[in-house]
Amino acid sequence: MNTMQPYVPGKRQPAHMPKGKLSRWSELKIWWREIDRVLLLLVLLLMSFGTIAVAAASPASADRLSTSSQTLDPLYFFYRHLAWQMLALGTLFGVSMLTRDSARRFGLLLAAGMTGLLFLVPLVGAEINGARRWINLGMQFQPSEFLKPGFAIATAWILSWRMRDPNMPVAGIATAYVALIAALMMMQPDFGGTILFAGVWFVAMILSGIDMKRMGAVIGGVIVALTATYFLYDNARHRIDSFIGGGTAYDQVDLGARTLTAGGWTGAGYGLGIRKMSLPEAHTDYIFSVIGEEFGLIACALIVLVYLAIVGRVLMRLLDEEDLFALLAGAGLIALLGGQAFINILVNLQLFPSKGMTLPLVSYGGSSTIAICLNVGLLLAITRRNPFLKSRTIGLGDRLGFGQTAPMKDTAPSPHREIHP
């Protein structure tokens, strides 16, 4: 009598036992169990408040862009924002369901493709407001926006090669890559975006354990490059000079700061803002100022707290992360999100020169909204974790000196350590 052998974990299955594929429902249950639900909730909360903020800012931008021949609906940008958010949320949830390996492969393909398009931007890109950053492939978008999450993953992948061969020149390769991206970005020019790429590279290099002497030499070179940028890049020089000199009542940074504080602690009320009508980019770059005028400084403080909670949540998730690639990629992705939010808020507070950056997950944005949600989706996929598995190797906390990794009970290598050459 032919009987089927019982399944034994760890043993190779007989050829006559087909490997069953999980159903969609089973995959969804696994995804829900492994995903960082607190992080997802915080992101959705921020996007919900962003929708309300765009509705408040839309009349100002619609009025400014209306002409004698065409009058835009006061909620024109709000309606478009809703459509873009639906696409962005689909992207976020779809990408977050990827496994860590699939997210790594997708990020590397994204980095390669967008780096290639970045070469084409100076040649065939569309020029808007004096900068050539957009390219049209059926839909107009900035390759640099989609490159950001791919760059974070590619840099983490390169630096994780050290786990296989400590003698590999991973620092030099990663530095050469960021230098290439910086050169292509400055050809557009996009100084603010260059700063974000450099920040991601810096975070990844520090956490990967690169020798600080080498880092010191590289940082010195960056300072020289920034100094040269001040003298060679007219737009950056004018904005920095205006910022240092205090500007005038008609400068956009000064207008933003005045609008931010016009509503006091509790705000003038939804739709009752007046100063927002003078802002040049009320629905994008200066939406934080619109929030301050109509919903008050308390609402602004709550948004800042949500951003801090998102960054803190990711860092807590990485404290005992055992995969070096996941550690570096997660830190780089959250550095992108937190860094962009930090710069935008400082600009609105008149504490930083204007950089033309949106407030991620809050500002109106077409393809940029999709790019930011792609960043968040990859972050959720990279930080997916089986809650029943315990870490046995060093994580971010150990690298920073306050980790609590449990001691190993045996001398065998951890089966959970993953290497991504």
Contacts in CASP RR format, 6 or more apart in sequence:
PFRMAT RR
TARGET T0000
AUTHOR 0000-0000-0000
METHOD contacts of the structure
MODEL  1
MNTMQPYVPGKRQPAHMPKGKLSRWSELKIWWREIDRVLLLLVLLLMSFG
TIAVAAASPASADRLSTSSQTLDPLYFFYRHLAWQMLALGTLFGVSMLTR
DSARRFGLLLAAGMTGLLFLVPLVGAEINGARRWINLGMQFQPSEFLKPG
FAIATAWILSWRMRDPNMPVAGIATAYVALIAALMMMQPDFGGTILFAGV
WFVAMILSGIDMKRMGAVIGGVIVALTATYFLYDNARHRIDSFIGGGTAY
DQVDLGARTLTAGGWTGAGYGLGIRKMSLPEAHTDYIFSVIGEEFGLIAC
ALIVLVYLAIVGRVLMRLLDEEDLFALLAGAGLIALLGGQAFINILVNLQ
LFPSKGMTLPLVSYGGSSTIAICLNVGLLLAITRRNPFLKSRTIGLGDRL
GFGQTAPMKDTAPSPHREIHP
4 17 0 8 1.000
5 14 0 8 1.000
5 17 0 8 1.000
7 13 0 8 1.000
7 17 0 8 1.000
13 19 0 8 1.000
22 30 0 8 1.000
27 97 0 8 1.000
31 96 0 8 1.000
31 97 0 8 1.000
31 384 0 8 1.000
33 386 0 8 1.000
33 387 0 8 1.000
34 384 0 8 1.000
34 385 0 8 1.000
34 386 0 8 1.000
34 387 0 8 1.000
35 96 0 8 1.000
35 380 0 8 1.000
35 384 0 8 1.000
36 313 0 8 1.000
36 314 0 8 1.000
36 317 0 8 1.000
36 380 0 8 1.000
36 383 0 8 1.000
36 384 0 8 1.000
38 313 0 8 1.000
39 310 0 8 1.000
39 313 0 8 1.000
39 314 0 8 1.000
39 317 0 8 1.000
39 379 0 8 1.000
39 380 0 8 1.000
39 383 0 8 1.000
40 96 0 8 1.000
40 380 0 8 1.000
42 306 0 8 1.000
42 309 0 8 1.000
42 310 0 8 1.000
42 313 0 8 1.000
43 92 0 8 1.000
43 310 0 8 1.000
43 361 0 8 1.000
43 376 0 8 1.000
45 306 0 8 1.000
46 303 0 8 1.000
46 306 0 8 1.000
46 307 0 8 1.000
46 310 0 8 1.000
46 361 0 8 1.000
46 362 0 8 1.000
47 85 0 8 1.000
47 89 0 8 1.000
47 361 0 8 1.000
47 362 0 8 1.000
49 303 0 8 1.000
49 306 0 8 1.000
49 362 0 8 1.000
50 287 0 8 1.000
50 361 0 8 1.000
50 362 0 8 1.000
50 363 0 8 1.000
51 78 0 8 1.000
51 81 0 8 1.000
51 82 0 8 1.000
51 85 0 8 1.000
52 270 0 8 1.000
53 287 0 8 1.000
53 290 0 8 1.000
53 291 0 8 1.000
53 295 0 8 1.000
53 362 0 8 1.000
53 363 0 8 1.000
54 77 0 8 1.000
54 78 0 8 1.000
54 81 0 8 1.000
54 283 0 8 1.000
54 287 0 8 1.000
54 363 0 8 1.000
54 364 0 8 1.000
55 75 0 8 1.000
55 78 0 8 1.000
55 270 0 8 1.000
56 270 0 8 1.000
56 271 0 8 1.000
56 276 0 8 1.000
56 290 0 8 1.000
56 291 0 8 1.000
56 294 0 8 1.000
56 295 0 8 1.000
57 77 0 8 1.000
57 276 0 8 1.000
57 282 0 8 1.000
57 283 0 8 1.000
57 287 0 8 1.000
57 290 0 8 1.000
57 364 0 8 1.000
58 74 0 8 1.000
58 75 0 8 1.000
58 76 0 8 1.000
58 77 0 8 1.000
58 78 0 8 1.000
58 81 0 8 1.000
58 283 0 8 1.000
58 364 0 8 1.000
59 74 0 8 1.000
59 75 0 8 1.000
59 271 0 8 1.000
59 277 0 8 1.000
60 276 0 8 1.000
60 277 0 8 1.000
60 279 0 8 1.000
60 282 0 8 1.000
60 283 0 8 1.000
60 290 0 8 1.000
61 77 0 8 1.000
61 281 0 8 1.000
61 282 0 8 1.000
61 283 0 8 1.000
61 284 0 8 1.000
61 364 0 8 1.000
62 72 0 8 1.000
62 73 0 8 1.000
62 74 0 8 1.000
62 75 0 8 1.000
62 76 0 8 1.000
62 77 0 8 1.000
63 72 0 8 1.000
63 74 0 8 1.000
63 277 0 8 1.000
64 277 0 8 1.000
64 280 0 8 1.000
64 282 0 8 1.000
65 72 0 8 1.000
66 72 0 8 1.000
73 79 0 8 1.000
77 283 0 8 1.000
77 364 0 8 1.000
80 364 0 8 1.000
80 366 0 8 1.000
81 283 0 8 1.000
81 364 0 8 1.000
81 365 0 8 1.000
81 369 0 8 1.000
84 364 0 8 1.000
84 365 0 8 1.000
84 366 0 8 1.000
84 369 0 8 1.000
84 370 0 8 1.000
85 369 0 8 1.000
87 369 0 8 1.000
87 370 0 8 1.000
88 369 0 8 1.000
88 370 0 8 1.000
88 372 0 8 1.000
88 373 0 8 1.000
89 373 0 8 1.000
90 373 0 8 1.000
91 370 0 8 1.000
91 373 0 8 1.000
91 374 0 8 1.000
91 377 0 8 1.000
92 373 0 8 1.000
92 374 0 8 1.000
92 376 0 8 1.000
92 377 0 8 1.000
92 380 0 8 1.000
93 377 0 8 1.000
94 377 0 8 1.000
95 103 0 8 1.000
95 106 0 8 1.000
95 374 0 8 1.000
95 377 0 8 1.000
95 378 0 8 1.000
95 380 0 8 1.000
95 381 0 8 1.000
96 376 0 8 1.000
96 377 0 8 1.000
96 378 0 8 1.000
96 380 0 8 1.000
96 381 0 8 1.000
96 384 0 8 1.000
97 381 0 8 1.000
98 106 0 8 1.000
98 378 0 8 1.000
98 381 0 8 1.000
99 381 0 8 1.000
99 384 0 8 1.000
100 323 0 8 1.000
100 326 0 8 1.000
100 381 0 8 1.000
100 382 0 8 1.000
100 384 0 8 1.000
100 418 0 8 1.000
101 420 0 8 1.000
102 381 0 8 1.000
103 153 0 8 1.000
103 378 0 8 1.000
103 381 0 8 1.000
103 382 0 8 1.000
104 153 0 8 1.000
104 157 0 8 1.000
104 325 0 8 1.000
104 329 0 8 1.000
104 382 0 8 1.000
104 420 0 8 1.000
106 378 0 8 1.000
107 149 0 8 1.000
107 150 0 8 1.000
107 153 0 8 1.000
107 154 0 8 1.000
107 378 0 8 1.000
108 150 0 8 1.000
108 153 0 8 1.000
108 154 0 8 1.000
108 157 0 8 1.000
110 146 0 8 1.000
110 147 0 8 1.000
110 149 0 8 1.000
110 150 0 8 1.000
110 153 0 8 1.000
111 147 0 8 1.000
111 150 0 8 1.000
111 151 0 8 1.000
111 153 0 8 1.000
111 154 0 8 1.000
112 154 0 8 1.000
114 143 0 8 1.000
114 144 0 8 1.000
114 146 0 8 1.000
114 147 0 8 1.000
114 150 0 8 1.000
115 147 0 8 1.000
115 180 0 8 1.000
115 181 0 8 1.000
115 184 0 8 1.000
116 143 0 8 1.000
117 135 0 8 1.000
117 143 0 8 1.000
118 143 0 8 1.000
118 144 0 8 1.000
118 147 0 8 1.000
118 181 0 8 1.000
118 184 0 8 1.000
118 185 0 8 1.000
119 184 0 8 1.000
120 135 0 8 1.000
121 132 0 8 1.000
121 133 0 8 1.000
121 134 0 8 1.000
121 135 0 8 1.000
121 143 0 8 1.000
121 184 0 8 1.000
121 187 0 8 1.000
121 188 0 8 1.000
122 132 0 8 1.000
122 184 0 8 1.000
122 187 0 8 1.000
122 188 0 8 1.000
124 135 0 8 1.000
125 132 0 8 1.000
125 133 0 8 1.000
125 134 0 8 1.000
125 135 0 8 1.000
125 136 0 8 1.000
126 132 0 8 1.000
126 134 0 8 1.000
126 135 0 8 1.000
126 136 0 8 1.000
126 140 0 8 1.000
128 134 0 8 1.000
131 188 0 8 1.000
131 189 0 8 1.000
131 190 0 8 1.000
132 188 0 8 1.000
133 142 0 8 1.000
133 144 0 8 1.000
133 188 0 8 1.000
133 190 0 8 1.000
134 140 0 8 1.000
134 141 0 8 1.000
134 142 0 8 1.000
135 141 0 8 1.000
135 142 0 8 1.000
135 143 0 8 1.000
139 367 0 8 1.000
140 367 0 8 1.000
141 367 0 8 1.000
141 368 0 8 1.000
141 371 0 8 1.000
142 367 0 8 1.000
142 368 0 8 1.000
142 371 0 8 1.000
144 185 0 8 1.000
144 188 0 8 1.000
144 190 0 8 1.000
144 193 0 8 1.000
145 367 0 8 1.000
145 368 0 8 1.000
145 371 0 8 1.000
145 372 0 8 1.000
146 367 0 8 1.000
146 371 0 8 1.000
146 374 0 8 1.000
147 181 0 8 1.000
148 196 0 8 1.000
148 197 0 8 1.000
148 200 0 8 1.000
148 336 0 8 1.000
148 371 0 8 1.000
148 375 0 8 1.000
149 333 0 8 1.000
149 336 0 8 1.000
149 371 0 8 1.000
149 374 0 8 1.000
149 375 0 8 1.000
149 378 0 8 1.000
150 378 0 8 1.000
151 177 0 8 1.000
151 178 0 8 1.000
151 181 0 8 1.000
151 197 0 8 1.000
151 200 0 8 1.000
152 200 0 8 1.000
152 204 0 8 1.000
152 329 0 8 1.000
152 330 0 8 1.000
152 332 0 8 1.000
152 333 0 8 1.000
152 335 0 8 1.000
152 336 0 8 1.000
152 375 0 8 1.000
153 329 0 8 1.000
153 333 0 8 1.000
153 378 0 8 1.000
153 382 0 8 1.000
154 177 0 8 1.000
155 174 0 8 1.000
155 177 0 8 1.000
155 178 0 8 1.000
155 200 0 8 1.000
155 201 0 8 1.000
155 204 0 8 1.000
155 328 0 8 1.000
155 332 0 8 1.000
156 204 0 8 1.000
156 325 0 8 1.000
156 326 0 8 1.000
156 327 0 8 1.000
156 328 0 8 1.000
156 329 0 8 1.000
156 330 0 8 1.000
156 332 0 8 1.000
157 325 0 8 1.000
157 329 0 8 1.000
157 420 0 8 1.000
158 170 0 8 1.000
158 173 0 8 1.000
158 174 0 8 1.000
158 177 0 8 1.000
159 170 0 8 1.000
159 171 0 8 1.000
159 174 0 8 1.000
159 204 0 8 1.000
159 205 0 8 1.000
159 208 0 8 1.000
159 210 0 8 1.000
159 324 0 8 1.000
159 328 0 8 1.000
160 208 0 8 1.000
160 324 0 8 1.000
160 325 0 8 1.000
160 328 0 8 1.000
160 419 0 8 1.000
160 420 0 8 1.000
160 421 0 8 1.000
161 168 0 8 1.000
161 170 0 8 1.000
161 421 0 8 1.000
162 168 0 8 1.000
162 170 0 8 1.000
162 208 0 8 1.000
162 324 0 8 1.000
163 324 0 8 1.000
163 417 0 8 1.000
163 419 0 8 1.000
164 419 0 8 1.000
164 421 0 8 1.000
170 208 0 8 1.000
171 205 0 8 1.000
171 210 0 8 1.000
171 211 0 8 1.000
171 214 0 8 1.000
174 201 0 8 1.000
174 204 0 8 1.000
174 205 0 8 1.000
175 201 0 8 1.000
175 205 0 8 1.000
175 218 0 8 1.000
178 197 0 8 1.000
178 198 0 8 1.000
178 201 0 8 1.000
181 194 0 8 1.000
181 197 0 8 1.000
182 194 0 8 1.000
182 197 0 8 1.000
182 198 0 8 1.000
182 225 0 8 1.000
185 191 0 8 1.000
185 193 0 8 1.000
185 194 0 8 1.000
185 197 0 8 1.000
186 194 0 8 1.000
186 229 0 8 1.000
186 233 0 8 1.000
189 233 0 8 1.000
189 235 0 8 1.000
189 236 0 8 1.000
191 229 0 8 1.000
191 233 0 8 1.000
191 235 0 8 1.000
191 236 0 8 1.000
191 355 0 8 1.000
192 343 0 8 1.000
192 355 0 8 1.000
192 356 0 8 1.000
192 357 0 8 1.000
193 355 0 8 1.000
193 357 0 8 1.000
195 343 0 8 1.000
195 355 0 8 1.000
196 336 0 8 1.000
196 339 0 8 1.000
196 340 0 8 1.000
196 343 0 8 1.000
198 222 0 8 1.000
199 335 0 8 1.000
199 339 0 8 1.000
200 332 0 8 1.000
200 335 0 8 1.000
200 336 0 8 1.000
203 331 0 8 1.000
203 332 0 8 1.000
203 335 0 8 1.000
204 328 0 8 1.000
204 331 0 8 1.000
204 332 0 8 1.000
205 215 0 8 1.000
205 218 0 8 1.000
206 215 0 8 1.000
207 327 0 8 1.000
207 328 0 8 1.000
207 331 0 8 1.000
207 396 0 8 1.000
207 399 0 8 1.000
208 324 0 8 1.000
208 328 0 8 1.000
209 399 0 8 1.000
229 236 0 8 1.000
230 236 0 8 1.000
230 237 0 8 1.000
230 240 0 8 1.000
231 237 0 8 1.000
236 353 0 8 1.000
239 353 0 8 1.000
239 354 0 8 1.000
240 353 0 8 1.000
242 251 0 8 1.000
242 253 0 8 1.000
242 353 0 8 1.000
243 253 0 8 1.000
243 350 0 8 1.000
243 352 0 8 1.000
243 353 0 8 1.000
243 354 0 8 1.000
246 254 0 8 1.000
247 253 0 8 1.000
247 254 0 8 1.000
248 254 0 8 1.000
249 255 0 8 1.000
249 258 0 8 1.000
252 279 0 8 1.000
252 280 0 8 1.000
252 281 0 8 1.000
252 286 0 8 1.000
252 354 0 8 1.000
253 347 0 8 1.000
253 350 0 8 1.000
253 353 0 8 1.000
253 354 0 8 1.000
254 350 0 8 1.000
255 275 0 8 1.000
255 278 0 8 1.000
255 279 0 8 1.000
255 280 0 8 1.000
255 286 0 8 1.000
255 289 0 8 1.000
256 275 0 8 1.000
256 279 0 8 1.000
256 286 0 8 1.000
256 289 0 8 1.000
256 348 0 8 1.000
256 350 0 8 1.000
257 289 0 8 1.000
257 348 0 8 1.000
257 349 0 8 1.000
257 350 0 8 1.000
258 275 0 8 1.000
259 275 0 8 1.000
259 276 0 8 1.000
259 278 0 8 1.000
259 279 0 8 1.000
259 286 0 8 1.000
259 289 0 8 1.000
259 290 0 8 1.000
259 292 0 8 1.000
259 293 0 8 1.000
260 288 0 8 1.000
260 289 0 8 1.000
260 292 0 8 1.000
260 293 0 8 1.000
260 297 0 8 1.000
260 300 0 8 1.000
260 348 0 8 1.000
260 349 0 8 1.000
261 292 0 8 1.000
261 297 0 8 1.000
262 268 0 8 1.000
262 273 0 8 1.000
262 274 0 8 1.000
262 275 0 8 1.000
262 292 0 8 1.000
262 293 0 8 1.000
263 273 0 8 1.000
263 292 0 8 1.000
263 293 0 8 1.000
263 294 0 8 1.000
263 296 0 8 1.000
263 297 0 8 1.000
264 292 0 8 1.000
264 296 0 8 1.000
264 297 0 8 1.000
265 296 0 8 1.000
265 297 0 8 1.000
265 298 0 8 1.000
266 296 0 8 1.000
266 298 0 8 1.000
267 292 0 8 1.000
267 293 0 8 1.000
267 294 0 8 1.000
267 295 0 8 1.000
267 296 0 8 1.000
267 297 0 8 1.000
267 299 0 8 1.000
268 274 0 8 1.000
268 293 0 8 1.000
268 294 0 8 1.000
269 294 0 8 1.000
269 295 0 8 1.000
270 294 0 8 1.000
270 295 0 8 1.000
271 294 0 8 1.000
272 294 0 8 1.000
273 290 0 8 1.000
273 293 0 8 1.000
273 294 0 8 1.000
274 293 0 8 1.000
275 293 0 8 1.000
276 282 0 8 1.000
276 289 0 8 1.000
276 290 0 8 1.000
276 293 0 8 1.000
276 294 0 8 1.000
279 286 0 8 1.000
279 289 0 8 1.000
279 290 0 8 1.000
280 286 0 8 1.000
281 356 0 8 1.000
282 289 0 8 1.000
282 290 0 8 1.000
283 290 0 8 1.000
283 363 0 8 1.000
283 364 0 8 1.000
284 358 0 8 1.000
284 363 0 8 1.000
284 364 0 8 1.000
284 365 0 8 1.000
285 344 0 8 1.000
285 347 0 8 1.000
285 354 0 8 1.000
285 356 0 8 1.000
285 357 0 8 1.000
285 358 0 8 1.000
285 363 0 8 1.000
286 348 0 8 1.000
287 358 0 8 1.000
287 359 0 8 1.000
287 362 0 8 1.000
287 363 0 8 1.000
287 364 0 8 1.000
288 300 0 8 1.000
288 303 0 8 1.000
288 344 0 8 1.000
288 345 0 8 1.000
288 348 0 8 1.000
288 359 0 8 1.000
288 362 0 8 1.000
289 348 0 8 1.000
291 299 0 8 1.000
291 300 0 8 1.000
291 303 0 8 1.000
292 299 0 8 1.000
292 300 0 8 1.000
303 362 0 8 1.000
304 345 0 8 1.000
307 338 0 8 1.000
307 341 0 8 1.000
307 342 0 8 1.000
310 334 0 8 1.000
310 337 0 8 1.000
310 338 0 8 1.000
311 334 0 8 1.000
311 337 0 8 1.000
311 338 0 8 1.000
314 330 0 8 1.000
314 331 0 8 1.000
314 333 0 8 1.000
314 334 0 8 1.000
314 379 0 8 1.000
314 383 0 8 1.000
315 331 0 8 1.000
315 334 0 8 1.000
315 396 0 8 1.000
317 383 0 8 1.000
317 385 0 8 1.000
318 326 0 8 1.000
318 327 0 8 1.000
318 330 0 8 1.000
318 331 0 8 1.000
318 383 0 8 1.000
318 395 0 8 1.000
318 396 0 8 1.000
319 395 0 8 1.000
319 396 0 8 1.000
319 397 0 8 1.000
319 403 0 8 1.000
320 391 0 8 1.000
320 395 0 8 1.000
320 396 0 8 1.000
320 397 0 8 1.000
320 403 0 8 1.000
320 404 0 8 1.000
320 405 0 8 1.000
321 327 0 8 1.000
321 383 0 8 1.000
321 391 0 8 1.000
321 395 0 8 1.000
321 396 0 8 1.000
322 391 0 8 1.000
322 392 0 8 1.000
322 393 0 8 1.000
322 394 0 8 1.000
322 395 0 8 1.000
322 414 0 8 1.000
322 416 0 8 1.000
322 417 0 8 1.000
322 418 0 8 1.000
323 416 0 8 1.000
323 417 0 8 1.000
323 418 0 8 1.000
324 419 0 8 1.000
325 418 0 8 1.000
325 419 0 8 1.000
325 420 0 8 1.000
326 382 0 8 1.000
326 383 0 8 1.000
326 418 0 8 1.000
327 395 0 8 1.000
327 396 0 8 1.000
327 399 0 8 1.000
329 378 0 8 1.000
329 382 0 8 1.000
330 379 0 8 1.000
330 382 0 8 1.000
330 383 0 8 1.000
331 396 0 8 1.000
333 375 0 8 1.000
333 378 0 8 1.000
333 379 0 8 1.000
333 382 0 8 1.000
334 379 0 8 1.000
336 375 0 8 1.000
337 360 0 8 1.000
337 361 0 8 1.000
337 372 0 8 1.000
337 375 0 8 1.000
337 376 0 8 1.000
337 379 0 8 1.000
338 360 0 8 1.000
340 357 0 8 1.000
340 358 0 8 1.000
340 359 0 8 1.000
340 360 0 8 1.000
341 359 0 8 1.000
341 360 0 8 1.000
343 352 0 8 1.000
343 355 0 8 1.000
343 357 0 8 1.000
344 355 0 8 1.000
344 357 0 8 1.000
344 358 0 8 1.000
344 359 0 8 1.000
344 360 0 8 1.000
344 363 0 8 1.000
345 359 0 8 1.000
346 352 0 8 1.000
347 353 0 8 1.000
347 354 0 8 1.000
347 355 0 8 1.000
347 356 0 8 1.000
347 357 0 8 1.000
358 364 0 8 1.000
358 365 0 8 1.000
358 368 0 8 1.000
360 372 0 8 1.000
361 372 0 8 1.000
361 373 0 8 1.000
361 376 0 8 1.000
389 416 0 8 1.000
390 406 0 8 1.000
391 405 0 8 1.000
391 406 0 8 1.000
391 416 0 8 1.000
392 405 0 8 1.000
392 406 0 8 1.000
392 408 0 8 1.000
392 414 0 8 1.000
392 416 0 8 1.000
393 405 0 8 1.000
393 414 0 8 1.000
393 416 0 8 1.000
393 417 0 8 1.000
394 405 0 8 1.000
395 403 0 8 1.000
395 405 0 8 1.000
397 403 0 8 1.000
397 404 0 8 1.000
398 405 0 8 1.000
408 414 0 8 1.000
END
